[in-house]
Amino acid sequence: MNHSSQEGAVRARQPGQPQTPNPYGQAHVPAETVIEIPDKRLHTYGKVKSGEQTVTVRQAGPGTNSEPLAYVHVHQEAPKGGRQARPPFTVSGPNGEPLCSVRSVGDGVYEVYGADGAPIGRITRRGGRTLPWPRRVHWSVRPAQGGEPLTAEVGTRKAWTVFVLISPLYFVCWAVMAAQGAIWLLLGEKGEARKEAAWEMEPPTWTRWRGAGGPETAIEYRTGRKYRLASPRLDRRLAYAQAVLHVWDRA
């Protein structure tokens, strides 16, 4: 909403320092920044108090103090649209200044608008499947003003191959642990039953957004709801919008 060895590390510019404006009149992200986006309240936005932010986008990584970079707001009464049509949301800066708004237009397509209402980009999600063979979830970010589009697939081919091969063993283990949990529950040990039920095998998560012109990674997600924003050419509003949609999808 993250520490690749494939590109040289560039020290992140600290909050409050001036940033270079982009063609859309907003500041780009610094050369490299790691952000963290909690996902819990995205699924319970209807319970968030009116006027409160749903999610706080915070700076992460070494040498930071989890400074807030942006706030995500989802209206309490927004309908739950599922993975292919998340509810509309807005993103504001650390001082409350509006940054962008995101709205689904259906079938996994989201339009991103600036504070002035002008379109700044489109984000698209194409669904995946596990069987009969993994078709990975596909994301794309296309700037409205002709910038280089970015594309990403969730998980690597090797990771998905391993995941599919060991899935049968996982289901056997899950059945055994579910039976053990049921026994603990019958004995009145709810805590032990929860431990047995909590174990699960997560599908591959590593996601890298790249342009078609080269191997440079613009956004990278590995795990832990943390995203590495590694391109100074990427509009931060599109980066935040894509990270929010992606972590919402992963939750």
N, C-alpha and C positions, 0 to 999 in steps of 0.2 A: 505494500500500500507507500553469503553476499560478498565474499572476499575472493574474487577470481584471481588466479595466478597467470592468466593468459594476457593480461594487459598490465603495464606498469602502473603502480599506485601513484595517484596524484592527490596531494593533500587538499582536503576540503576547505573551502573558504568559510570562515566562521560567520554566524548570523550577525547581521548588522553592518557587514562590510558592503561596499558598493558592488553592484553586479552590472554586467554589460547588457544593455537593452537588446531585445530581439526585434525582428521586423514587425511584430504585432504590438509593440509598445509595452511589453511586459519583460521582466527579467528572466533570463535563462537560469537553470540550476547551475551551481558552480561546476567546475571541471569534474569533480566527483563528490557525491554526497550519499550517505546511507540513511534511509528513512525507515521508520517502523510504523506500521498501521495495525492496531489491534482490530480483531474482527468480531468479537463477541457482540458488541452493541449494534453492529450492522444488521444482525438477525433479530434484534429485539428493539429496533428503532421506535416501534409503536409504544414502548414503555418509557422512552426517554422524556423527561420533563420538557414542556414547551419552552422554547427559547434556548435550551442547552444544546451544545454540539453533540452529534452522534458519535463522532470519532475525532481524536486529535492526532494529526500526523506529526510525528516527532523525529528530530534528528537522532541518529544512532551512530554507533561506532566509537573507536578509541578517541579520547580527547574531547568528547561531547558530554553535555549534561542533560540529554533528552529535551533540548529546547524545542518548544512547539514551532512548527513551520507553517501549519495550516490547520483549519478546522473543517470537518465535513458535516453537513446538515442534511438530514432526511426528514421530510415532513411526517409527523406522527400518523396522519391519516392516509399516507400514500399507499396504494394497493400493492400487495406482494405479487410481483410479476414472475418470479422464478429466475432460473439461470439465464434465460434468453431475453429477459426484459426486466432488469432491476428497476426499482422505483427511481424517479428523478431525484437528484441531489445537487447541492451547491457546495463550493469550496471557497472559503475565505482565508485571508492572510492572518498572521499572528496578531495584528492590530485590528482585526475585524474588517479589513478592506476586502471587497468582493474580488475573487479571482476568476471563477468560471462556474458554469452550470452544466450539468450532464443530463441528457434526456434520451430515453429509449425510443426508437422509432420502429421497434419490432424485429423479430428474427435475429436477435443477437447484435443489432446495430445500434450504436449510441452516437448522438451528435453532441459535440462539446462547444459551448459558446463562451465568449469573453464577458467581462463585466458590462460592456456596452451592448451586448446582444449579438455581436458579430460572430459568425462561425469561425472557430479556430482549428477544428479537426473532427475526424470521425474515428471511432474505435469499434472494431468488429470482433465478435467471438463466434467461432464455428465449433460446433459440438464434436466430441469424440466418442469412442466406444472401446470397450475392452475385448469383447468377443464378436465375431470369430477371430479377430486379430486386432491389436491396439491401433486405433486411429486417434491420434493425439488431438486434444483441444488446441485450436489454432487461434491466435490473437493477431490483430493488425492495428497499427496506429498510422493514420494518414492525415498529415497537416493540411489545412484548408488552403493555405497560400502557396502550395507547390513544393513544400519541403520534401525531403526524402522519406518515403513511407518505411515503417518498421514492421517486421513480422516476427512471430515467435511461436514455438510449439512447446507444450507442457511436457517435460520429461524428455530424456534422450532415448533413442531407439534401443540401445543396449539395456538401459534400465527397465524399459517396458518389456523387453524380451524376458529378462530375468523375472520380472513381476508375474508375467503370464505363466512361466514355467513352474514357479513355486506356489502359485495360487491354490492348486489342489491340496497341497500340504497345509497351507494356511487354513483352509476350510475344515480339515480334519482336526487341527489344533483348536480352532475356534469352537467346534462342536464339543470337544473334550472339556474345554474351559467353561463353556456354557453349562454343561452338565454339573461341573464342580460348583459353579456359582449357584445353581438351583439347589444343590445339597446344602451349601452354606446358608442359603435363604431359609430353607426348611428348618435348619437348626437355630434360626434367629440371629445369625451373624451377618447383618446387612453390610457392614464394612468390608468383610472378606468377600461377600458376593459382588460388591461394586468393583473390587480389585480384579476379580476374575472377568467381569464384563467389560472392563476398561481397555483390555488389550486388543489391539487391532493392527493390521498391516496397512500402512498408508501407501497409496500409489506414488510413482515418481513425481517430483515437484520442480526440479531444476528448469527454469524458464529464462531464455535470453532473447531480448528484442534486438534485432539487427537490421541494418539496411541492406538492400540487394547489392550495393556497390562494394562491399568489403566485409571483413570479419569483425570489425569493431562492434563491441556490445554497447548499446545505449542504455538499456535497463536490464538488470539481472536479479532474479529471485532464486534462492536456494531453499531456505526453510526459515521458520521462526518469524514470519510476517515482516521480514526486513527486505528492502529493495535497495540495490546499488544503482544510483543514477550516475552514469559514467560518461555522458556526452554533453559538452557545453553548448552544443547546437540544438539540444532538445528543449522545447518549450516546457517550462516547469508545470504549467497548468495541465498539459496533456499527460505529462509524467504522473502527476498526482491522480488524475482521473483514471488512467490505466491501472495504476497500483491499487486504487480503491476497488475497482471492478474485479481485478484479479484476486485480491485477498478475500473479497466477498465470495468469489467463486470457489476458493480453496477451503473456506470454512465449513 
